[in-house]
Amino acid sequence: MLAFNHNLQKLFNIACKDERLGIGLMSGTSLDGLDIALCSFSGNGLTTKFKLEDFVTIPYPADFKTDVQQVFAQKTVDLEKVVLLNEYIGTYHAELVLQALAEWNIEPETVDFIASHGQTIYHAPKRLHQKVGYPNATLQIGDGDHIAVKTGILTISDFRQKHIAAGGEGAPLALYGDVILGNKTGEDRILLNIGGIANLTYLPADGNYQNILCTDIGPGNTLIDAACRKYFDKPYDEDSKIAYSGNVNKALLDELFSNPFFKELSPKTTGPELFNLDFVADAQKRSDTLAISAEDLISTLSALTAISIAQFIEAKFKVDDLQVFLSGGGARNPFIAAQLKKYLPHAAIKNTDALGIDPDAKEAILFALLGNEALCGEPMKIGNNPAVLMGKFSFPG
């Protein structure tokens, strides 16, 4: 009898284990740092049981952020820089994983897999690029082979491509993990993640997969953070101090809301390719608000995030008795949280830690979960979303 290739044999052995130890890696559009979530899993699909064993966000140094920003969300870039960063980010993320494991006193050989999201540098759904004959597209860099070889750990990466190949837009992928971790019969729930972009998963009380919705809503922190960097030399609005020091400019807010994206049918996806400071400057010109203070601008952009979320939820769902669970950086933004409660007074709004899920770690956990599904799951058909297992396998040797 022919023997398996040793890598395939190891893959088979991991998939057959009663419990697997995996690492989820998430690097978002905010470029704050690398989220590293160490999780233990048993089972798969709706029978999955998981525990967050350890979590850390390792901040990116300024020169790394500058490097990535040179190719981030821009139509024209230095192709050599993209190629170099693809290899460099993979190697750098591997180093950060090994650093985290050393701090946790965990030997790399005890970890079964790494699930790496990579670093998105351009997201181009057809609704945005509008080029005839071209499909939905997205690109994440940070090569999985480099992570696997440098850490010695099986690595699963490039999750979004299968979703697009099967007819999706490559985002939001939170859908699959949110259904597994957050679904509860008898309770209408929304898992709302406010990262660079705000997205949600609606989980109906009846458990009917056809009624589940996962979609991007609009800007989360991306416009606020970009304006904070430009006008205040700060990475973000800590404790909403800037937003609370200004006033919402209604003329500008109305003009920002005039963008067609907010009226497009969901599910839909977007990114900083649309919601960036050029988008804001254009709206300021049209609304004759170029002279407003930087504080008023931050306040208005914060209101845009909160009100766009609240209006979307109110228009789509029955708000009475709705349970809304927040995660992402926006969950720590007091201005946004207060505005959500103001505009959704009948919804119960709390953080995902009420579900036993660290709000800061949620996205990294979800990619670890997608890695577990890639190893031993079955495709899940949820609404009109592709029923696929996602991720490409990279072996250490």
N, C-alpha and C positions, 0 to 999 in steps of 0.2 A: 504494500500500500504506500502511495506517495505521501511524503510528509508535507505539512504546510510550510510555506515560507515562515521563518521565525517571527517576523513582524505580524503576519496574519494570525499565527498561533497565539501571540501575546494579546492581540486585539480580541480574539475569541475568548481567551481566558478572562480578560477584564469584563467583557460583556456578560459573562456567566457568573460573576461574583455576586454574592448576596448583598454586599455593600461596596460602593466605590467612593474613593476620595478624589475630588476634582477641584480645579481652580478655574474661576471665571475672571476674565480680564476685560475691563471696559475703559476706553479712553474716549471721552465725549468731545463735542464741538467746542466746549468751553476751554479745553486744553489745561484744566486745573492740574491734572496728574493722572496717574494710572490707578484705577480701583482694582484691588486684588481680593477676591473672596474665596476662601477655602471652605468647601462644602462637602459633607458626606451625603450620599444618596443611596437609597434602596428602592427597588421597584422602578416603574416607569409609567408614563402617561398619568391617568387620574389616580393611580395607586402609588404615585411617587411620595416618598417620605424624605425630607431633607433636614439638615441641621447646618447652620452657619457656624463653622468651627472657629474661624478667625477672619478678620477683615482689616484692611488698611488702604488708605489712599496715600500714595507716595507722590508728593508734588513734583511737577516738572520744573527744571531750572529755566531761567529766562532765555538762555541761548537755544534750548530745545524748542521752546514756544516760537521763538523768532524764526527758526528753521522751518517749522511746519507751516507757519502763517504765510511763508513765501509761496506755498503751493495750495493753500487751503481756500476752497470755494471761489476759485478764480478760473475763468475760461482760458486764459493764456498764461502758461507757466513755463519754467525751465524744465524740459523733459529730463535732462541729466539729473537735476535736483530730485525729481520724483523717483527716479530709479535708485539713486543713492539712499534716499530716505526710506524706501521700501525695505532695503537690507538693514539700514541702521536702526530703524524703529524696532524691527524684529529682534535684533541683537540686544538693544537697550531694554526692551520689555523682558527679555529673558534674564538679564542681569537684575532687574527689579524683582522678578519672581524669586530668584535665588536669594536675594537680600531679604525678602519677606520670610521665606522659609527658614533662613538662618536665625532670624529674630524670633520665630515661633518654635525653634528647636525641632524642626521637622526635616527629616532626610528626604531629598528629592525622589529617591527610588520608592518611597512609600506612597507617592502621589500617582494615581492611575492616569489622569489626563489633565490637560490644560485646554480650556475653551476660550479662544482669543477673538474679540470683536475686531481688533485692529483700529487704525485711525482713519476715519472717513476724511477724504480730501475733496470729494465732489459727489453730490447726489443730484441726479438728473432724470426725474420722472418725465414722461412724455408731456404731461400737463405744463411742465416748466420749459423744456427745450423746444417743443413744438416743431421738431424737424421731421418732415414726411419720410416714412420708411425706416426710421430709427426707433428702437424699442426703449422701454424704461431702462435706466442704467444707474449704476452707483459704483464707487471705487473706494475700497478701504486698503490701506497699505500697512506694512509691518509683517513681513513674510513668516508664515507658520513653520517652514522648514528650519529657519534660523532659531526660532524659539525651541523647537523640538531638539535640535542638535546641541544647542548651548545648555539646555536644562537637563537633557536626557529623558524628557517626559513626552509621551505621546501628546501631540497637539492637534486640536481641531480648530479650523479657522475659516474665514471667508464665507460666513453663514448667509449673507444676503444674496449671493448670486443664484442659488437654487430657487429662492423665492421669486426672483425676477424671471428666471428661465421657465418657471411653471405658471407665469402670468401675473405675478404680483408686482409691486413697486419696490420691493426690497426693504420695506419698512411700513409701519412699526412692527418689529419682530416680537415685541413684548407680549403680543396676543397669546402665543402658545404657552409661555410660562405663566402668564396671568390666569389663564383658564385652569392650569394644573394647580397653581398655588392659591388662587383667590376665589374660585367658584364655590358658592354655598347655596344649596337649594333652600328656597323660602326667603331669600334676601336679595333685593336689587342692589348691586354694587357697581361702583366705578373705581378702577385703579387708575389714578391720575398721576402721571409722571411729568414734572416740570423741570426738564433739563434745558439744553440750549433751545430745543423745540418742545412745545407742550403736546403730549399725546395721552390718550386714554383708552382703556378697555372697559366696555360695558358688559357686565355679567348679570343676565336677568335671573330673577328669582325662580322662574320655571325651569331653568337649566337647559332650555332649548338652544342648541348650538347655532341654529339658523338666525336667532335674534341677537347673537353676540356681535358687537361692533368694536373694532380696534382701528383707530385713526389718529393722524396728526390733527391738531386744532389750529395751530399758528405759532407765533414766537413764544418761547418760554423766557429764558434768561439771555438769549443771544443778543438782542438789541440793547437791553439794559447794560450788560457787561461791556459791549463794544463802546457804548457811550460813556461809561465810567472810565474805561481805559483812555479814551480820547480827551475827555474834558476834565477828569479828576486824577488821572494817572493811578487809578485803583483798579484791581482786577474785577471787582463786583461791588454792589452797594451793601456793605455790611450793616445788618440790622435795619435796612431800609432807611438809614439816616438821611441820605440824600433825597430819596423820594418824599419823605415826610417834611423835608425843608422846603419843598417846592409845591406848586399847584398844577393840577391837571389842566392842560389847555384844550378846551373842547373843540376849537376849530381844527387843531392839528389831529386830535384823536379821531374826529369824524373823517378827516382826509385819509388817515392811515387805514381806517376801516373800509374805505372805498375800494381797496384792492380786490380784484375778482376772486382771489383765493378764498376769502371768507365766505363767499356765496357758492363755491363749488361743492358738488355732491361728495359725500364721504362714502367709503373710506378714501382718504387722500394722504399724500405725504408732501413734505416740504423741507426746507433747510436754510442755512445762511446764504445759499446761492440767491434766494429771493429776499429773505428778511435780513438786511444788512444796513449799514449806515447810508449807502446810496439811496436805498428805499426810503429811509427817514428824511434825507435831505430833499428828495424829490417832493415828498409830501409837505415838507415845510415851505418849499417854494410855491406850491399850488395853493397853500392855505395862508400864505403871507405871514408865516410865523418864524422866519429865520432869526428874528431878533429876540426870541424868548430866552430866558436864562437857562443855563445848563441844568439847574435844579428842577425847573419846570419841565424840561425835556425828559429827565429821568423819571419824574413823577408821571408824566404822560405815557411814557413807554411801559412803565410798571402797570398803569391802568389798562393799557392795551392788552397786556398778557392776561390780567385777571378777568377783565370784562369779556374778552373773546372766549375764554374758557366758560365763564358763567352763562353767556348767551347761547353757546353751543349746547351745553348741558340742558338748559331750560327749554330750548327749541326741540330737542331730540327725545327727552326722557321725562317720565313722570317723576317730579322732584320730591313729592311727599314720601317720606320714609326711605329716601335714597341714601345709601351709605357711600361716602366718597373718601377714599384712602389716598393720601398724598405721599409722593416720594420725589427724589431729585433735589437739586439745589434750591428750586423754588419753594419747596416745603419749608425751608428755613427763612423765607423772605416774609417778614411780618406784614408788610404793606399788601403783598399779593394775597396772603392768607386772610387778612381782614376784609379785603375787597370781595373775595370769594364768599365769605360768610355773609357779607352785606347783601350781595346779589343773589345768593342761594340760601335764604334764611330757613327754609324748611328741610334742607338736606343736612345730614350729620357728617361733618367734615373733620377728619382726624388723620394722623400719619399712619403709614403702613406698619409701624411698630405695634399697632393694635392687632395686627395679624401675625405678629411674631417675625416680621420682616424688617430689618434695618433699612430705613428710608434711603440712607446714603449708599447702602450696599446692593439695593434692589436690582439695578441693571446688571451688575457683575454676577449676582446670583442667577439671574435669568439666563445669562449666557452659559454659565456652568450647567444649568438645567438643560439648555439646548444641546450641550455636549453630551450629557447623560442620555438624552433622547436619541442622538445620533448613534450612540453605542448600542442601545438596547431597546429603543422605542419603536413605535409604529406610527405612520403618518396619521395625523388627526385632521378630519374634515370639519372646519369651523366656518359656517356661513359661506361667503364666496371667496374665502382665502385658500390658497393652494394647500393641498394635503401633501406635505413633503417633510422629509427629514433633511436638515440643513447642516452644512459644514464639510470641509475637505480635511482628510487625514494626513498628517505629517508624522513620519516615524523618526525616532532619534538616530537610527542607523540602518 
